């Protein structure tokens, strides 16, 4: 899927807020059309991403501390985060993006805060670096990113595990640093990686 992000001027990019712009190219991909259709078909039969809201207590205090007003749920699935926040935190501007869900595939605009939970494991290997840069470019102030390093219960129609991209915890932490993420806190055991980011 081709996406477009405003790359802003260099130096002092208005989008990524870096002295030297680290935004992804104006045209890049995060998913192949074939895999996107597979995800859409699976989501139509049995929606995933129904637990995003349960992680709210892990990032909401940080979100408030940073003075954020808007949040982008990157890989929103069934949008449990948007639904839950609408009931309990109605002042927060919640936006959803998920290329595997019809109606949520349009390129998102940057938000103060990006939440991405249980999404990185589903990215095709050639696009992992693009997704790292995409998320960073959409994050204006901070973010909360959570992923697991273990196999999923779901199996894709082609026989692959739904967590098509699995790497150890140390690999992920090095990748965050490689892409210039400012990690202010990290947590999780051997099978979970959780990072709190501040731009």
Secondary structure per residue as TSV (DSSP state, phi and psi in degrees):
chain	resnum	aa	ss	phi	psi
A	1	X	-	360.0	125.7
A	2	X	E	-80.3	134.7
A	3	X	E	-124.9	155.5
A	4	X	-	-129.7	129.8
A	5	X	-	-128.2	138.7
A	6	X	-	-67.4	121.3
A	7	X	-	-84.5	-16.4
A	8	X	-	70.3	172.8
A	9	X	-	-74.6	158.3
A	10	X	S	-129.4	127.9
A	11	X	S	-80.1	-173.8
A	12	X	S	55.9	57.0
A	13	X	-	-60.9	131.6
A	14	X	T	-71.3	-20.6
A	15	X	T	-89.9	-56.8
A	16	X	T	-88.0	-11.1
A	17	X	-	66.1	17.9
A	18	X	-	-98.1	153.6
A	19	X	S	-64.0	-37.2
A	20	X	S	-114.9	120.4
A	21	X	-	-56.1	130.1
A	22	X	-	-115.9	15.0
A	23	X	-	-63.8	151.0
A	24	X	-	-67.5	166.0
A	25	X	-	-56.1	156.3
A	26	X	S	-59.6	-30.1
A	27	X	S	-125.1	119.5
A	28	X	E	-155.0	174.7
A	29	X	E	-126.1	149.5
A	30	X	S	-122.6	-3.5
A	31	X	S	-163.7	146.0
A	32	X	-	-82.8	152.0
A	33	X	H	-58.3	-37.0
A	34	X	H	-65.6	-46.0
A	35	X	H	-69.0	-37.4
A	36	X	H	-59.5	-43.1
A	37	X	H	-66.8	-37.3
A	38	X	H	-59.6	-46.5
A	39	X	H	-64.3	-41.2
A	40	X	H	-62.3	-42.9
A	41	X	H	-63.9	-43.6
A	42	X	H	-65.9	-41.8
A	43	X	H	-65.1	-35.1
A	44	X	H	-65.5	-34.0
A	45	X	H	-82.6	-41.5
A	46	X	S	-149.7	91.9
A	47	X	-	-55.7	141.0
A	48	X	-	-109.8	-178.6
A	49	X	-	71.7	37.0
A	50	X	-	-94.6	5.7
A	51	X	-	-120.5	10.4
A	52	X	G	-57.4	-33.7
A	53	X	G	-69.1	-25.6
A	54	X	G	-65.7	-17.7
A	55	X	G	-90.1	0.5
A	56	X	H	-57.2	-40.2
A	57	X	H	-62.6	-21.2
A	58	X	H	-77.7	-23.4
A	59	X	H	-121.9	-19.1
A	60	X	H	-59.9	-43.7
A	61	X	H	-59.3	-39.0
A	62	X	H	-66.8	-42.1
A	63	X	H	-56.5	-47.2
A	64	X	H	-67.0	-40.9
A	65	X	H	-61.0	-35.9
A	66	X	T	-79.3	-6.8
A	67	X	T	75.5	26.2
A	68	X	-	-75.7	150.8
A	69	X	-	-119.4	-25.1
A	70	X	E	-126.8	149.8
A	71	X	E	-136.0	138.0
A	72	X	E	-107.5	122.6
A	73	X	E	-90.1	103.0
A	74	X	E	-90.3	108.7
A	75	X	T	89.9	53.5
A	76	X	-	-76.5	-17.0
A	77	X	T	55.0	-123.6
A	78	X	T	-81.4	3.1
A	79	X	-	65.3	35.7
A	80	X	H	-63.9	-29.4
A	81	X	H	-65.9	-47.6
A	82	X	H	-61.6	-43.8
A	83	X	H	-65.5	-44.4
A	84	X	H	-67.3	-42.3
A	85	X	H	-68.7	-32.7
A	86	X	H	-60.4	-31.1
A	87	X	H	-85.1	-39.5
A	88	X	H	-105.4	-24.6
A	89	X	-	-136.7	64.3
A	90	X	T	-65.8	-11.8
A	91	X	T	-78.4	-12.9
A	92	X	S	-85.5	130.6
A	93	X	E	-82.0	107.6
A	94	X	E	-104.0	129.8
A	95	X	E	-122.8	149.8
A	96	X	E	-123.9	141.8
A	97	X	E	-142.3	129.4
A	98	X	-	-159.5	108.3
A	99	X	T	-65.8	-14.3
A	100	X	T	-92.1	6.8
A	101	X	S	-126.8	123.7
A	102	X	T	-62.3	130.8
A	103	X	T	97.4	-11.0
A	104	X	S	-123.9	17.6
A	105	X	-	-93.8	-7.5
A	106	X	S	-66.9	143.6
A	107	X	-	-54.7	126.8
A	108	X	-	-79.2	161.4
A	109	X	-	-97.8	156.1
A	110	X	-	-58.2	148.7
A	111	X	E	-129.8	162.6
A	112	X	E	-56.2	-41.0
A	113	X	E	-135.7	138.9
A	114	X	E	-116.2	128.4
A	115	X	E	-110.4	127.3
A	116	X	E	-137.2	105.0
A	117	X	E	-122.0	131.8
A	118	X	S	54.1	46.4
A	119	X	-	-122.8	-42.6
A	120	X	G	-55.1	-32.3
A	121	X	G	-67.0	-16.3
A	122	X	G	-100.2	4.4
A	123	X	S	-86.6	137.9
A	124	X	-	-67.8	139.9
A	125	X	G	-52.4	-42.9
A	126	X	G	-63.4	-16.1
A	127	X	G	-108.5	3.7
A	128	X	H	-58.7	-47.3
A	129	X	H	-65.8	-37.8
A	130	X	H	-62.1	-39.3
A	131	X	H	-67.5	-39.9
A	132	X	H	-56.4	-45.7
A	133	X	H	-71.9	-35.8
A	134	X	H	-60.6	-48.8
A	135	X	H	-62.6	-43.8
A	136	X	H	-62.2	-38.1
A	137	X	H	-69.5	-22.1
A	138	X	H	-90.2	-10.0
A	139	X	E	-96.0	107.5
A	140	X	E	-82.6	-36.5
A	141	X	E	-124.1	-46.4
A	142	X	E	-165.5	-175.8
A	143	X	E	-168.4	169.0
A	144	X	E	-135.4	116.9
A	145	X	E	-123.1	129.6
A	146	X	E	-135.1	135.6
A	147	X	E	-149.4	162.9
A	148	X	E	-114.9	155.6
A	149	X	-	-106.4	5.0
A	150	X	S	-104.2	173.6
A	151	X	-	-73.7	153.6
A	152	X	-	-90.7	166.3
A	153	X	S	-80.0	-28.8
A	154	X	-	-79.4	149.4
A	155	X	B	-121.4	135.5
A	156	X	-	-73.3	158.7
A	157	X	T	-55.6	-27.8
A	158	X	T	-86.2	4.3
A	159	X	S	97.2	-9.8
A	160	X	-	-75.9	152.1
A	161	X	B	-65.7	145.7
A	162	X	S	-61.8	-27.7
A	163	X	-	-85.0	82.9
A	164	X	-	-75.1	-15.1
A	165	X	-	-127.1	106.2
A	166	X	-	-122.6	128.8
A	167	X	-	-139.8	159.0
A	168	X	-	-70.2	162.6
A	169	X	H	-53.8	-43.7
A	170	X	H	-63.1	-35.2
A	171	X	H	-62.8	-45.0
A	172	X	H	-64.5	-43.9
A	173	X	H	-62.9	-39.3
A	174	X	H	-66.3	-35.6
A	175	X	H	-66.8	-40.2
A	176	X	H	-58.6	-44.9
A	177	X	H	-67.6	-38.1
A	178	X	H	-58.9	-34.9
A	179	X	T	-91.9	9.8
A	180	X	T	79.5	21.8
A	181	X	-	-73.5	132.8
A	182	X	-	-90.1	92.8
A	183	X	E	-81.1	117.8
A	184	X	E	-96.9	-16.2
A	185	X	E	-159.8	145.5
A	186	X	E	-139.0	151.9
A	187	X	E	-154.3	-177.2
A	188	X	-	106.1	154.9
A	189	X	-	-90.2	-155.0
A	190	X	T	-69.1	-22.3
A	191	X	T	-107.5	4.8
A	192	X	E	-137.1	139.4
A	193	X	E	-122.8	123.7
A	194	X	E	-129.8	127.4
A	195	X	E	-132.3	141.5
A	196	X	E	-105.8	128.5
A	197	X	E	-116.9	140.3
A	198	X	E	-128.2	128.2
A	199	X	-	-66.9	360.0
